Amino acid sequence: MPILLPDVQQLVEKIMVNEFARELGKELGRATIPVGKAKVTVDGFHRGESRMVLVEAWAHVGKVRKAQRDKVLGDTLKLALVTSALRRSDPTLNVESYLLFADQTAANIVNGKGWPSLAAKEFGIATRVIPLSADVIDTIKEAQARQDIRIDLG
């Protein structure tokens, strides 16, 4: 039975968050944060005495399509909303927000010249490309190819 893209993405996104946590020297865990009457879940969360870290990760390699781009823009909006709400509730809190990517091409959604890049900067959302092994990158590519009905896998 082939590995499904959501399974691969979830696993790799956990790897990415763990690697970023190691870089930060902080534990990052998935968290659900109340915002008004809603609840927002983030891939990575750390709360220190005066510092909070929020992370969304995306395990995609290569060029993106519109629906995939919209997912990243949704994550950008999610981080902006949570950051704004947290800063309103505690103005002394230092909130850091990050979008993690598995690939520089995918990261170009918010690192390019268009409005998504301006939005990420405006909302104070930093981007990081997390180095992954060639085996992990190949696994992502294979899962993406299996999901893409336009590609003949032979």
C-alpha positions as CSV (number, residue, x, y, z in Angstrom):
1,M,0.0,0.0,0.0
2,P,1.5,3.4,-1.0
3,I,2.2,6.0,1.6
4,L,-0.4,8.8,1.3
5,L,0.7,12.4,1.0
6,P,-1.1,13.6,4.2
7,D,0.8,10.9,6.2
8,V,4.1,11.9,4.7
9,Q,3.4,15.6,5.2
10,Q,2.4,15.2,8.8
11,L,5.5,13.1,9.6
12,V,7.9,15.4,7.8
13,E,6.3,18.5,9.3
14,K,6.9,17.0,12.8
15,I,10.6,16.4,11.8
16,M,10.8,20.0,10.6
17,V,9.4,21.4,13.8
18,N,11.7,19.2,15.9
19,E,14.7,20.3,13.9
20,F,13.7,23.9,14.3
21,A,13.2,23.4,18.1
22,R,16.7,22.0,18.3
23,E,18.0,25.1,16.5
24,L,16.1,27.4,18.9
25,G,17.1,25.3,22.0
26,K,13.4,25.2,23.0
27,E,10.8,22.5,23.0
28,L,8.1,23.0,20.5
29,G,4.8,21.1,20.6
30,R,1.6,21.2,18.8
31,A,-0.9,23.5,20.6
32,T,-4.4,24.7,20.4
33,I,-4.7,28.4,21.3
34,P,-8.0,30.1,22.2
35,V,-8.6,33.3,20.1
36,G,-11.9,34.9,21.0
37,K,-14.6,32.2,20.7
38,A,-12.4,30.2,18.3
39,K,-9.5,27.8,18.8
40,V,-6.5,27.8,16.5
41,T,-4.0,24.9,16.3
42,V,-0.4,25.5,15.4
43,D,2.3,23.0,14.5
44,G,4.8,24.3,17.0
45,F,4.4,26.3,20.2
46,H,6.7,27.3,23.1
47,R,5.8,29.6,26.0
48,G,8.6,31.0,28.1
49,E,8.4,33.7,30.8
50,S,8.3,36.6,28.4
51,R,8.6,34.9,25.0
52,M,6.3,32.8,22.9
53,V,7.2,31.0,19.7
54,L,4.5,30.0,17.1
55,V,5.3,27.7,14.2
56,E,3.6,26.5,11.1
57,A,5.4,24.0,8.9
58,W,4.8,22.9,5.3
59,A,6.4,19.8,3.9
60,H,6.3,20.5,0.1
61,V,9.1,20.3,-2.4
62,G,9.1,22.3,-5.7
63,K,6.8,24.6,-7.5
64,V,3.4,25.1,-5.9
65,R,-0.1,25.3,-7.4
66,K,-2.8,27.8,-6.4
67,A,-4.5,25.7,-3.8
68,Q,-1.2,24.9,-2.2
69,R,-0.3,28.6,-2.2
70,D,-3.6,29.3,-0.5
71,K,-2.7,26.8,2.2
72,V,0.5,28.8,3.0
73,L,-1.4,32.1,2.9
74,G,-3.9,30.6,5.3
75,D,-1.1,29.6,7.6
76,T,0.3,33.2,7.3
77,L,-3.1,34.6,8.3
78,K,-3.4,32.1,11.2
79,L,0.0,33.2,12.6
80,A,-0.9,36.9,12.2
81,L,-4.2,36.4,13.9
82,V,-2.8,34.5,16.9
83,T,0.2,36.8,17.2
84,S,-2.1,39.9,17.2
85,A,-4.5,38.4,19.8
86,L,-1.6,37.3,22.1
87,R,0.0,40.7,21.9
88,R,-3.3,42.4,22.8
89,S,-3.8,40.2,25.8
90,D,-0.2,40.8,27.0
91,P,1.6,43.7,25.4
92,T,4.9,42.8,27.2
93,L,4.9,39.3,25.6
94,N,7.5,38.8,22.8
95,V,5.7,36.7,20.2
96,E,7.8,35.2,17.4
97,S,6.1,33.6,14.4
98,Y,7.7,31.3,11.9
99,L,6.7,29.6,8.7
100,L,8.9,26.5,8.1
101,F,9.5,25.1,4.6
102,A,11.1,21.9,3.3
103,D,12.3,23.6,0.1
104,Q,13.4,27.1,-1.0
105,T,11.2,26.9,-4.1
106,A,8.1,26.4,-1.9
107,A,9.3,29.1,0.5
108,N,9.4,31.6,-2.4
109,I,5.6,32.0,-1.9
110,V,6.4,34.3,1.0
111,N,10.0,35.2,0.1
112,G,9.3,36.6,-3.3
113,K,8.3,40.0,-4.6
114,G,4.6,39.7,-4.4
115,W,2.1,40.7,-1.8
116,P,2.4,37.4,0.2
117,S,6.0,38.4,1.0
118,L,4.9,41.9,2.0
119,A,2.2,40.4,4.2
120,A,4.6,38.1,6.0
121,K,7.0,41.0,6.7
122,E,4.2,43.3,7.8
123,F,2.9,40.7,10.3
124,G,6.4,39.9,11.5
125,I,6.4,36.3,10.3
126,A,9.9,34.9,9.6
127,T,10.5,32.1,7.2
128,R,13.0,29.3,7.5
129,V,13.9,26.5,5.1
130,I,14.7,23.4,7.2
131,P,17.5,21.2,5.8
132,L,16.2,17.7,5.2
133,S,18.1,14.6,4.1
134,A,18.0,13.5,0.5
135,D,15.9,10.4,1.6
136,V,13.3,12.6,3.2
137,I,13.1,15.0,0.2
138,D,12.8,11.9,-2.1
139,T,9.9,10.6,0.0
140,I,8.1,13.9,-0.2
141,K,8.6,14.0,-4.0
142,E,7.3,10.4,-4.3
143,A,4.2,11.2,-2.2
144,Q,3.5,14.3,-4.2
145,A,3.9,12.4,-7.5
146,R,1.4,9.8,-6.3
147,Q,-1.1,12.5,-5.4
148,D,-0.7,14.2,-8.7
149,I,-3.0,12.3,-11.1
150,R,-1.3,14.1,-14.1
151,I,1.9,12.2,-13.5
152,D,2.2,8.6,-14.8
153,L,4.1,6.5,-12.3
154,G,4.4,3.7,-14.8
